[in-house]
Amino acid sequence: MKLLLVLNQLLYPADTGGKIRSSSMFERVAREHDVTVVGLARPTDTDEQVNQMGRVCRRLDLVPWREVTKRSPRFWLDLLRNQVQPYPYMVARYHHPALARRVAELVEQLRPDVVVCDFLQPSLNVLDLPFRPKVLFQHNVEAQIGQRHYEKAANPLARAFWGSQWRKLKAYEGSAMKRFDHVVTVSEADNALMASEYGVTHTTAVPLGVDTDAFVPATEPPIPGRLVFTGSMDWLPNEDGMAWFVGEVLPRIRASRPEVTLSIVGRNPTPKVRWSLAAWPTSSRMCARPRQ
């Protein structure tokens, strides 16, 4: 079978949950099928990253693209402009006409059996593609994340922003999924939510798993009272979850188990995470992985 896989980023290094899931899945798909990847290439992408993509595809077609730096003047300007645009920012930022054209050209040249869009973010580049079947590889119910940010935001400006993004996400996500022939999700719970929120039932859950070749039980005994959280610490849900855990849950645990320690292991911890851990200097630590 021939697959055309559309990405908004290279899958290596596999240093986020999404990249770990996608790279693991498509490495296995590529063992038995002919996979071509078309996606966005950042100026910071290295030859090593490009070479590693050979694990998931036979052909790699990259379209140059420059990502706007977070919290830069251009970033804030783009957020402001997005308030009058119909699409949520996380989708609009990856809508690249050159990528959409290249996807259409590859469909014409390669005649794939299926086009797969990884994540909702680059989906605008394939929605109008006159090709069937198209599959959306969903990693989250994105509007649910937007809703939670809106409900938890304390700053009025942040609350207004997330309220707008939540509404746009819900409208776009439901509409986009209906324009794909099938949607792959991470759980039956996501399937149920998509059915209840959007009326989308053409879904299949492929649950998360563990690479048992890479991860095996430790031979040494566990350290009593040691808690470890792993995840990308520049992803807002992880940031919020750990700040809440350290502020609300850890004190209750330590009230009965003073010896308990917490290690947060992940890339690019935000100031909010660092400040949370600072409240427990003798019982917690951050093991940060730098951006690659």
N, C-alpha and C positions, 0 to 999 in steps of 0.2 A: 504494500500500500504506500502511496505517496502522500506525505503530509507537508503542508506549508504552515510553519509556526511563526506567529507574529509576536514580537517582544518589544517592550519599551526599554529594556536594559539587558546587558549580558548577564548570564546566569552564574558567572564566576568572578571573584571568589564567592562561594555559596555561604554568605555570612549573614543572611536574613532568613526568617522562616519561609517566606515566599520563594526565594531562590533555592533554598534547600529542597523544598517540595518539588518545584518545577524541574530542577536539574536531576533529581533522583528519578522522577517519573519519566522524563524524556530520555535519559540515558538508557533506560530499559526499553523504551519504545524504539529507539534507534538501533537496538540490536537486531530487530526483526523487520524494520520498515525503513523506507527511504525518506528521511526528514531534511527539509530545507528550512533554514531560519532566516527571516528578514526582520531587521530591527533597527533601533536607533544606536548610533555610536557617539560616545562622548569624547572630547579631546583628551580626557584623562585615561581613557581605556588603554591598556597596555597590550603588547604583543602576546604576553603570557595569557592574559584573559581571552584574547581572540583565539589563541591556539587551543585553550581548554574547551572552547565551544565545540571542538571536534568530537567531544564525547557525546554530544546530543544531536549532531547533524552531519550530513555529508557535504552540504553546501551552506555557506554563510554569506549573506548579502546585507551589508550595513549601510545605513543612510546617515551622513554626518548630522549631528544635532548638538547644540550647546545648551546645557541645563542652566537655568537661572539660579544663582546662589541664594540659599535661604537667608532671609533677613537683610538682603541687600536692597538698595533703593529700587532696583528694577523689580525685585520680588514683591515689595509692598505696592508698587504701581500696578503690577499684574493682578494682585489681589483686589485692588480697588476697581480696576477695569472689569474684573470678573463679576462684580456686583450687578452689572447691567447686561451680562451675558447669560444665555439660557442654560449653558452646561456647567456642571460643578468644576471647580478649579482642578481637582485631581484628574479629570478627564480632559479638560480643555488644554492643559499645559502640554499634553502629549499628542495633541492633534497636529500632525505635521504633514502638509500637502505632499511633500516629496516622498514620504513613507507610504501614504495612501496610493500614490501613482506607482510606486515600485511594487507594492503588493499586487496591484491590478496587472502590471506587466508580467510578474512571475506566474500569476495564475494563467495568463495567456500562453506563456512559454512552456511551463512545466506540466500544465493540465493535472494538478494534484487531485487526489481523491477526496481530500477534506482540507479545509482551512481551519486552523486552531488559533484562537486569540487568547494569550496568557494574561490574565488579570483584566479587570474592567478598564483600567487606565488607557490602554491604547485602542480601545474598541471603536472609537470614532473613525479610525483609519480603515475599518473593514465593514462598517455597517451598510454603506451604500454599494458594496461590492456585489455585482450581479452574478453571484456564484453560490451554488448549494452543493454539499452541506457546509455550514459554518458552525463551529463549536466554540463556546465560551468556557474557558477554564477559570472558574471563580474560586478565589481563596477566602473570601469573606462575604457577608451580606453588608456591603459598604455603607448603605444608608443607616444601618443599625449603629455602626461606629459613629457616624455623624450625629445621630440622635443622642447618643450617650455623651459626646463632647458638648453638645448644646445644653443638655440637662445639668451637666456638672460645672459648666463655665461660670465663674464668679464675676469676672470682669464684664461689664455691660457691652463693651465693643466686641470682645471675644464671643459673648453669648449671641449677639446680633449676627456676627459672621457665621458661627456654626449653625444658627437657625436657618440662615439663607442656604448654606451648603447642604444641610440635611434635606431641606425641601427639594433642592435641585437634584441631589443624589437619588432621592426616592423616586422622583419623576423620571430621571434618566435611566436609572438601573432597571426599573420595571419595564420601561419601553424597550431598552436595548436587549434585554434577555428574551423578549418576545420575538425579536428579529433574528435571533440565532436559532438554528435547528435543534440544538441540544446544549445543555449546560451541565458541566461537571462541577460538583461541589466537594466540600471536605467532610460533610456529615449529613446524616438523616435529619438532624435538627435544622440545618440550613435549608434542606429541601422543604421541610414543613413550613419554615418561615417564608420562603419564597412563594410557596403555594398560597399561604394565608394573606401575605402582604401584596403580592403582585398577580396572583392567579397563574403563576408559572409552574407547570407540572412536568415539563419535558426535561427532567433533571435526573442525574445519576450521581450518587455519593461514592467517592473513592476515599475512604477514611485515611487519616494520617497513620503512619507506622514508624517503625524503628529499623534502621539498617543494622541487623544483627551481626553482620560481618565486621562492621566498624565499632559497634558498641556491645561489649560483653560484660557480664557481671564482674565486679572487682574481686580480687582474691583476698585482699586485706579487709579486716572488719571495718564497718562504718564508724565514723567519728560521732560519738554520742552528742546530741543536742545541736548538730550542725545543719542549718538550713541553706539551700542553694537555689537561686533563681537564675535561669539562663534565658537570654532573649536580646533582641536588638533594643538597646536602651535609648535610641533616638526615634523610636516609633511611639506615637502618643498613647495608645492603649497600654503598652508596657510601662511607660513612664508614669501614667496615672495609677495603674495597678500597684506598682511598687511604692509610690508615694503614699497611697492609701494603706497598704499593708504595713509599712514602717510606722505610720502615724497611728493607726487604729488597732492593728492586730498584734504586732510585735510587743507592745507594752503589756498586753494581756498574757501573752505567752511567758514573758520574762517575769511576770508577777509570781508565777508558780515554778518557773524554770529559769532562774537567773543566769545559768551557765550557757543558755542558748545563744548561738551566733548565727549571723546571716551574711551570706556572700551573694552579691549580685554580679553575675558574669555576663558581659555583653558589650557591644561596640558603642562608642560615642555617647556615654552617659550625659544626659542634659543637666544643667544647673539644678533643676528641680529635684532630680534624683540624688545628686551630690548633697544638696542641702538637707534632704530627708535623712540621709545616712549620717550627716554630721551630728545629728541629735543622739546618735548611739556610737560614739567614737571607739568605745572599748569592746563593742559586741558585733560590729558590722564592718564590712569592707567592700570595696568596689574593685573588681577585676575587669578593667576596661580593655577592649580591643580597638585599636585605632582604625579610622576609616582607611579603606584600601582602594 
